[in-house]
Amino acid sequence: MVRTTFKKIVYPCWKPSSVEGDCENGGNGAGSGGIVDGLWWYKDYGKHVNGEFSVAVIEANSVIEDQCQVESGSLSADGCGVRGTFVGIYDGHAGPEAARFVNDRLFHNVKKFTSENQGMSADIIRRAFLATEEEFLSLVENEWETNPRIASVGSCCLVGIICNGVLYIANAGDSRAVLAREEKTVNAIKAVRVSEEHNAKFVSVREELRTLHPNDENIVVLKHNVWRVRGLIQISRSIGDSYLKKAEFNRPPLLPKFRQAESFDHPILKAEPAILVQKITPEDQFLILASDGLWDHLSDQEAVDIVKSSPRDGIARRLVKAALEVAANKRELRYSDLKKVDRGVRRHFHDDITVIVLFLNCHSPKTQSSSSWPTLTVKSPASL
């Protein structure tokens, strides 16, 4: 039986079931505005300017590479009156450093440019992404001689902003945002994908790469039945991955597995996000933003249906648990057995998973008094 085989493989690394809490039970230990419970970090319920929210993270890697934040209240550095909600999901790869850096710097840059322009816009978000990228490249340059590995780490970045009744979604990488919209004519809640993803598995992404790099025959390579940029990485946009953006980092002391035999004159990957801007309507019920670890196991509509049919308190953890149950089933394991698998070994079953659910109030925050606007900062810890 496959079930028996996998138990034999991972048995030495299994831990008592208390290493991971269930959705129904609270955990112990505070962590950056949430609860740490074994491999979990979560805040089951909170209020933001535009409604309520729920956040959950589950660790799979030896060191967690996902980071996230929820910021509600002022979206400007000088308090110029721009109010709303900012959420970010940062799915790191090859290490946690880039995701942690983005978690510290991206919102700061959004606030800076919002103050300069006295308002929110797609251009402000784009500039904040690019400024964060430049700051990280500067960090890589400063640490190149002593810590060359930092040139190989990167992070997907998904940001959602609600401001003055407008929704902004910015994405660089393959995290995803899904909007739940009520369709009264058929009495149903429909899942609407509102983010553009940048994974080489999509034909459109491969075509974009080939257009941008017409003289590079190996810009996308099918390796072990997976499309990869230069045979290495699946995403075409990120913050970090400096070794694929500046040729000066494509040399020793960078590890050989990252070095490219073919040189390049222009960045292979981009940091500029794809941005969607649209007004929020009374039919828009809630947003689900998640790293691709969730979407590996749940479809957009499945996730929306779970949120629609469940209590709001703890809903982010319920979504993660649903994904974990599917992941366990794919390996012919029970969920109760998967819960015993510790970090590191857990990566054979699923990735780090981060989920933020934002419930939307139909009324605009303009109609609220300033005293009713909650101000909060919730950020996932650097390690669990």
matplotlib code that plots the C-alpha trace (Angstrom):
import matplotlib.pyplot as plt

x = [0.0, 1.2, -0.1, 2.3, 5.2, 4.9, 4.6, 7.8, 9.5, 8.5, 8.0, 11.3, 10.4, 6.8, 5.9, 3.1, -0.2, 0.0, 2.6, -0.3, -3.6, -7.0, -9.2, -11.5, -8.9, -7.0, -3.2, -0.7, 1.9, 1.6, 3.3, 3.2, -0.5, -1.5, -1.2, 1.7, 0.7, 3.3, 3.4, 0.5, 0.4, -3.0, -5.4, -8.8, -10.8, -10.1, -11.7, -10.3, -11.5, -13.7, -15.0, -13.5, -10.6, -9.0, -5.4, -3.7, -0.2, 1.0, 4.7, 6.0, 9.6, 12.4, 12.4, 9.1, 9.4, 5.9, 5.3, 2.2, 0.7, -2.6, -2.5, -5.6, -6.0, -3.7, -2.1, 0.1, 3.3, 2.2, -1.4, -2.8, -6.2, -5.8, -7.4, -8.0, -6.7, -3.5, -2.8, 0.3, 1.3, 5.0, 5.8, 9.6, 11.7, 15.3, 15.2, 13.2, 15.2, 13.5, 10.0, 11.0, 12.5, 9.4, 7.3, 9.4, 9.7, 6.9, 4.1, 6.5, 7.2, 3.4, 2.9, 5.8, 4.5, 0.9, 2.0, 3.9, 0.9, -1.8, -3.8, -3.7, -3.2, -1.9, 1.3, 2.0, 1.8, 4.0, 6.6, 6.5, 7.2, 10.1, 11.5, 11.4, 13.2, 16.0, 16.4, 16.8, 19.3, 21.3, 21.3, 22.5, 25.4, 26.4, 26.4, 27.7, 31.2, 30.2, 26.8, 26.5, 23.5, 21.3, 21.5, 19.6, 16.6, 13.4, 9.7, 6.4, 4.4, 0.6, -0.9, -4.5, -5.5, -9.0, -9.2, -12.2, -14.3, -11.7, -10.0, -6.3, -4.7, -1.0, 0.8, 4.3, 4.5, 2.0, 0.1, -3.6, -6.5, -10.1, -13.2, -16.5, -19.4, -23.0, -25.1, -28.7, -30.2, -29.0, -28.8, -25.1, -21.7, -19.3, -15.5, -13.9, -10.1, -8.8, -5.0, -2.8, -0.3, 3.3, 4.1, 5.8, 3.1, 0.9, 1.3, 0.8, 3.7, 6.0, 5.0, 5.7, 9.2, 10.0, 8.9, 11.0, 14.0, 13.8, 17.5, 17.4, 16.6, 16.6, 14.5, 11.9, 12.8, 10.6, 12.5, 11.0, 7.7, 7.7, 8.2, 11.0, 12.6, 16.2, 15.5, 15.6, 12.6, 8.9, 7.9, 8.7, 8.2, 9.4, 11.2, 14.8, 16.3, 19.0, 21.2, 18.6, 18.4, 22.0, 24.8, 27.2, 25.7, 25.9, 29.4, 31.3, 30.9, 27.3, 26.6, 27.1, 23.5, 22.3, 24.9, 23.9, 26.2, 24.7, 25.2, 22.5, 22.4, 18.9, 17.1, 15.6, 12.9, 10.8, 9.8, 7.0, 3.5, 0.4, -2.2, -6.0, -8.1, -11.9, -14.7, -16.1, -19.8, -22.5, -22.4, -18.7, -18.8, -15.2, -11.7, -9.4, -5.7, -3.4, 0.1, 0.1, 0.3, -3.4, -4.3, -2.3, -5.1, -8.3, -10.0, -11.2, -14.8, -14.1, -12.4, -15.3, -17.8, -16.0, -15.9, -19.6, -20.8, -18.6, -18.5, -16.2, -14.2, -11.3, -12.2, -8.6, -7.6, -10.5, -9.4, -5.8, -7.2, -9.3, -6.2, -4.2, -6.9, -6.7, -2.9, -3.0, -5.5, -3.3, -0.6, -3.2, -2.7, -5.3, -5.2, -4.6, -1.4, -0.3, -0.6, 2.2, 4.7, 7.2, 8.5, 11.0, 9.6, 6.2, 7.4, 7.0, 3.3, 2.5, 4.2, 4.0, 0.4, -0.7, -4.4, -6.0, -9.8, -11.1, -14.9, -16.2, -18.7, -21.0, -20.8, -17.8, -15.6, -16.3, -19.6, -17.9, -16.6, -12.8, -13.2, -14.8, -11.8, -9.8, -6.0, -4.0, -0.9, -0.8, 2.4, 3.5, 6.6, 9.9, 9.9, 7.5]
y = [0.0, 3.5, 4.6, 2.2, 3.2, 6.8, 6.1, 4.2, 7.0, 9.8, 7.8, 8.8, 12.5, 12.2, 14.1, 13.9, 15.3, 18.3, 19.8, 21.2, 22.6, 21.9, 24.7, 24.1, 24.6, 27.6, 27.7, 29.1, 31.8, 35.2, 36.1, 39.5, 40.1, 36.4, 33.0, 30.5, 26.9, 24.4, 24.8, 27.3, 31.0, 32.6, 35.4, 34.0, 37.2, 40.9, 44.1, 46.3, 49.6, 47.9, 44.9, 41.8, 39.6, 36.2, 35.1, 31.7, 30.3, 26.7, 25.9, 23.1, 24.0, 23.6, 27.4, 29.1, 31.1, 32.6, 36.0, 38.2, 41.3, 43.2, 46.9, 48.9, 52.7, 55.3, 54.3, 57.4, 58.3, 61.8, 61.0, 63.0, 61.3, 58.4, 55.5, 51.9, 48.4, 46.9, 43.2, 41.5, 37.8, 37.2, 33.6, 33.2, 30.7, 29.4, 30.9, 33.3, 36.5, 38.1, 37.5, 38.9, 42.0, 42.7, 42.2, 45.0, 47.4, 47.2, 48.8, 51.5, 52.4, 52.4, 54.9, 57.0, 57.4, 57.8, 60.8, 62.3, 62.1, 62.7, 59.6, 56.0, 54.8, 51.9, 53.9, 54.3, 50.6, 49.9, 52.4, 50.8, 47.4, 48.7, 50.7, 47.6, 45.7, 48.3, 48.3, 44.5, 44.6, 47.1, 44.7, 41.9, 44.2, 45.0, 41.4, 39.8, 39.0, 37.7, 36.1, 35.4, 33.0, 36.1, 36.7, 33.4, 34.1, 35.7, 36.2, 36.3, 39.3, 39.7, 42.9, 43.9, 47.4, 48.8, 52.6, 54.9, 52.1, 50.9, 47.6, 47.4, 44.0, 43.9, 40.6, 39.5, 35.7, 33.0, 33.8, 34.4, 36.7, 35.5, 37.8, 36.3, 38.0, 37.5, 36.7, 37.3, 36.1, 32.5, 32.9, 31.9, 33.3, 33.2, 33.0, 35.7, 35.6, 39.2, 38.6, 37.9, 35.1, 34.7, 31.0, 29.5, 26.7, 29.3, 29.6, 33.4, 33.7, 31.6, 33.7, 36.9, 35.6, 34.7, 38.1, 39.9, 37.6, 36.8, 35.7, 33.5, 29.9, 28.6, 31.4, 28.7, 25.0, 22.0, 20.2, 17.0, 17.9, 21.4, 24.6, 26.7, 30.0, 29.2, 25.7, 27.0, 28.8, 28.6, 32.3, 35.1, 38.0, 38.4, 40.6, 39.3, 36.5, 38.9, 36.3, 36.4, 40.2, 41.4, 39.6, 40.7, 38.2, 35.3, 34.3, 32.8, 32.8, 32.1, 28.4, 26.5, 25.3, 28.9, 30.1, 30.5, 29.2, 31.8, 35.4, 38.0, 41.8, 42.4, 41.1, 37.7, 38.2, 41.4, 42.9, 45.0, 43.7, 43.2, 45.5, 45.4, 48.4, 48.2, 49.7, 47.5, 46.9, 45.7, 42.3, 41.9, 39.8, 38.8, 38.4, 35.3, 36.1, 33.1, 31.8, 29.1, 26.4, 26.8, 26.8, 23.6, 21.8, 23.9, 25.5, 29.1, 28.1, 25.4, 28.0, 30.5, 27.8, 26.9, 30.6, 31.1, 28.1, 28.6, 31.0, 34.0, 33.4, 31.1, 30.8, 31.3, 28.2, 26.3, 27.0, 25.8, 22.7, 21.9, 22.2, 19.9, 17.3, 17.2, 17.1, 14.1, 12.3, 12.7, 10.7, 8.3, 9.5, 10.5, 14.1, 13.0, 11.3, 14.3, 16.4, 14.4, 15.1, 17.8, 20.8, 20.0, 16.5, 18.1, 19.8, 16.4, 16.8, 20.5, 23.9, 26.7, 28.0, 31.5, 32.6, 36.0, 36.4, 39.9, 40.4, 43.6, 46.0, 47.4, 51.0, 53.2, 54.1, 57.7, 57.4, 56.4, 58.8, 58.8, 57.4, 54.2, 53.4, 50.7, 51.0, 47.8, 46.1, 42.3, 40.7, 37.0, 36.3, 35.6, 32.0, 29.7]
z = [0.0, -0.8, 2.7, 4.4, 2.2, 3.1, 6.8, 6.7, 4.9, 7.3, 10.5, 12.1, 11.7, 13.0, 16.2, 18.7, 17.3, 19.6, 17.2, 15.2, 16.4, 14.9, 13.6, 16.5, 19.2, 20.2, 20.4, 22.9, 22.5, 21.0, 17.7, 16.0, 16.6, 16.1, 17.8, 17.3, 17.7, 16.4, 12.7, 12.7, 13.0, 12.8, 13.8, 13.5, 13.6, 13.4, 12.1, 9.3, 7.9, 5.4, 7.3, 9.0, 8.3, 9.2, 8.6, 8.8, 8.0, 8.1, 7.8, 5.6, 5.0, 7.5, 7.7, 6.9, 3.6, 3.6, 5.2, 5.4, 6.8, 7.4, 7.8, 8.5, 9.0, 7.5, 4.2, 4.1, 6.0, 6.9, 7.9, 5.0, 5.3, 2.9, 4.8, 4.0, 4.3, 2.9, 2.8, 1.5, 1.0, 0.3, -0.9, -0.6, -2.4, -2.0, 1.5, 3.7, 3.4, 0.5, 1.9, 5.3, 3.6, 1.6, 4.8, 6.4, 3.4, 0.9, 3.0, 4.1, 0.5, -0.3, 2.5, 1.4, -2.2, -1.1, 1.0, -1.9, -4.1, -1.5, -2.7, -3.8, -7.4, -9.5, -10.2, -6.5, -6.0, -9.0, -7.7, -4.3, -5.7, -7.8, -4.9, -2.7, -5.4, -5.7, -1.9, -1.9, -4.8, -2.7, 0.2, -2.1, -3.4, 0.2, 1.3, -1.9, -0.7, 2.8, 1.9, -1.8, -1.2, -0.8, -4.5, -5.1, -2.8, -4.0, -3.2, -5.0, -3.9, -3.8, -2.5, -2.0, -1.1, -0.4, -0.4, -1.0, -2.3, -4.8, -4.9, -6.0, -6.6, -7.5, -8.2, -9.1, -9.1, -8.7, -5.5, -6.2, -5.2, -5.7, -5.2, -4.2, -6.0, -5.4, -8.5, -7.4, -10.7, -9.9, -6.1, -6.0, -5.0, -7.9, -7.6, -9.7, -10.1, -9.8, -10.0, -13.0, -12.3, -13.6, -13.8, -16.8, -16.8, -18.6, -22.3, -22.1, -19.7, -21.9, -24.9, -23.0, -22.0, -25.5, -26.8, -24.2, -24.9, -28.6, -28.9, -25.9, -27.0, -23.4, -21.9, -21.0, -20.8, -20.1, -17.3, -15.6, -17.2, -15.6, -17.6, -16.0, -16.8, -17.8, -16.5, -12.9, -11.7, -12.5, -12.1, -14.4, -11.9, -8.3, -5.9, -5.4, -7.5, -8.1, -10.0, -12.8, -12.9, -12.7, -14.6, -11.9, -9.6, -12.1, -11.1, -8.1, -5.2, -6.1, -5.9, -9.2, -9.3, -9.7, -12.2, -15.8, -18.5, -20.9, -20.0, -20.3, -20.9, -19.6, -16.5, -17.1, -14.4, -13.8, -10.5, -11.9, -10.8, -12.8, -11.3, -11.4, -10.3, -9.9, -7.8, -5.0, -5.5, -3.1, -4.8, -3.7, -0.6, 0.3, -1.0, -0.6, -1.0, -0.7, -1.7, -4.3, -1.6, -1.2, -4.8, -5.4, -3.6, -3.9, -6.9, -6.8, -6.4, -3.8, -1.6, -2.1, -1.2, 2.0, 3.1, 2.2, 4.2, 7.3, 10.3, 9.8, 13.0, 12.0, 8.3, 7.1, 9.2, 7.8, 4.3, 5.1, 6.8, 3.7, 1.5, 3.9, 3.8, 0.0, 0.2, 2.6, 0.4, -2.6, -0.8, 0.5, 4.1, 6.7, 7.8, 11.3, 10.1, 8.1, 11.3, 12.8, 10.1, 11.1, 9.2, 6.4, 5.8, 5.5, 2.3, 0.5, 1.0, 0.7, 0.5, 3.1, 2.9, 3.7, 3.5, 4.2, 4.0, 3.8, 4.3, 2.6, 3.9, 1.2, 2.5, 1.8, 4.7, 3.7, 5.5, 8.8, 11.4, 11.8, 15.3, 14.0, 11.8, 13.4, 13.2, 13.3, 12.2, 12.0, 10.6, 10.6, 12.6, 10.9, 12.3, 14.0]

ax = plt.figure().add_subplot(projection="3d")
ax.plot(x, y, z, "-o")
ax.set_aspect("equal")
plt.show()
